[in-house]
Amino acid sequence: MAGNRKTLRLWILWAVLSLVALAAAAAVMAYGGPRHLFLIGKTTDAHHQMELACDSCHTSWFGGREAIEEACLNCHTDDLAAMDDSHPAKKFRDPRNAERLELLDATKCLSCHVEHNEDVTQQMSVTLPEDYCSACHQEIAEERPSHEGYGFETCGNAGCHNFHDNRALYEDFLEKHVAEDWLKRYPRMRFADPAITKQLLTNGTVATTSPVSAQGERIIPDAPAGINPDAHVMEEWVQSAHGVAEVNCSGCHQPKGATASSIDSWIEKPGIAQCATCHQNEADRFVKGKHGMRLADDMVVEHDGLWGLFKKELLSPMRPELARLPMKQEAAHIDLTCTTCHSAHAFDIKKAKVEACATCHNDEHTQAYFQSQHYELWKQESNGTAPEGSGVACATCHMPKLETKTSQGIKRWIADHNQSANLHPNEVMGREVCMDCHGMSFTIDALADRDLISKNFKGRPSVHVESLDWVETRMRERGDRP
Amino acid sequence: MRWKIKACALLPLTALVAACGSGAETEQAASGGIEPQIFADSLHAVMASDRAVYTKRVVNRLQNDEGVIKASEHFEDDKALPLPAQMFRFGAEAVAEKTDKFSYQLLSLWPINKQNAPTTDLEKEGLQFIIDNPGENFYGEEELGGTTYFTAVYADPAVAPACVTCHNDHKDTPKSDFKLGDTMGGVVIRVPVS
């Protein structure tokens, strides 16, 4: 009998401990805490920064794959549309694709991209075998004899095709540019076209006035009494684009609609929300990229709950110590916000384009930049000995100034603050930036040469993308090229 | 089962609106309401009319007659008009995002884009039928992905010189001797019936 009672007590203890453990696990999943314990595998480079904001992808406990699909599209729909997605889900919805969808359901993100699956994750976060194109394109060699003998694993990794974004690789585009020399006659960025520069000046989006008001007097700062900025702060502000455009203290340090003279509403360190009141597009794009995604809406690591045991907490801004790329140790703890690169008050664009990047980044590509021809050109532009748009700063390529339609439907040349956008695939950068100065063939070969990228393009490409030859061959066969 | 009947007269737009205005009405097709054939014919009446209007009054006029602007497959890069076939496909894709009560495609036995070649046996049969029997439509049933569809195939003729010149001159065309009025392909409309 005593033995039975002891066994019963042990069972009860086991049951109670199990229930407590289950409750604790449920609380962590629902509210927060050591959520890293629940990561079922290494997160991809694309998402690792937000891996503890579990609900940003797992939006519903019982929503299954559909809920995750919806979360994918919440973040990626706009970019897919902007890249003129070659395989949009809508293309596969007609019933004649039923057989194809049985082989590969191309209407679902999760068919190709499964998170927390390090062992099978390849470039572009693809978790399918590399020959996935074979599901639908078995007859490609009949249509294009040049493809005979090539395995389907080469479609996407030889510089020829991408599943989603082929804006720089479609045949007619290649044909149009295939004859270009490696360096164009007047190598300058598109935004610096004299006609466009004139347009910018007319729109008042670049500095056009001296740092004094229209009345010829210095701007009177409108900070409330009790706020006494240092002299250097005042000097930096007056000489900055903000000072020139007469954006006063209250423009950044007071919320919209607040009385400038009210110290109660004074914001000591304005964040992205304040910047976004004027720079909405830049802010929107910033939180889409790796620099800013932790500041996107709803990046919650802990929710209010359980009678105050859990308090709502958002992800902190990105810090170099959290990055997977090599970063400088001394920069490890820097919070990455707008003013990290632009600095408060001075808002020196030139510094933001090179120095700010090198403050944190310490990889081979970044280090090699300072020995590159691109950097030489940038120094010449910076010191005024070369025209605008002729230099190549870090931001020239990674945050290019693009003609962008704003939320008001107006086209403007705006620096894309999603610095990850043109890297995946990198031919996008080729089309958006490199080809302003370089010929298409040289560009595509250079971007396919990983070694050359590491050396920051010091030298010539040692890789050649064969499909460029195929394009020329087809043109010759038609008599469109000598 | 196969239905092969003479092309019916184009129905007024109001008939189409009545036919496809709501999913509930479409469901009547399976329960003795609007016949799938009438439903498909009505849809095609609108599709063919819109397609002809865009081809003749926009593309052919501005590109071929007045030389104001070109139509291009890469219309965004080339700052040009979308091709009539693209306009048609964009509409089909937009519809596919709104409803699964019907779907439609523009296919051909001589497609420039090989993805627009027929894939099912019924598509192949239907496209051949409309070429062999000018002025007639093709109707049939087929099962795809576990669903039975009423499938109708309608001739897509070259309605303007722009159709002929673009297709005959395209580098990927498998046929370069089209003439005005020739059937270049077919519109395939599917209505799920079970």
Interface residues (C-beta under 8 A of the other chain):
Chain A: D84 P88 K90 K91 R93 D94 P95 R96 A98 E99 L101 E102 E139 E143 Y170 D172 F173 R474 R478
Chain B: E73 H74 E76 D77 A92 E93 A94 A96 E97 D100 S103 Y104 Q105 K114 T119 T120 E123 L144 G145 G146 T147 Y149 K171 V188 R190 P192
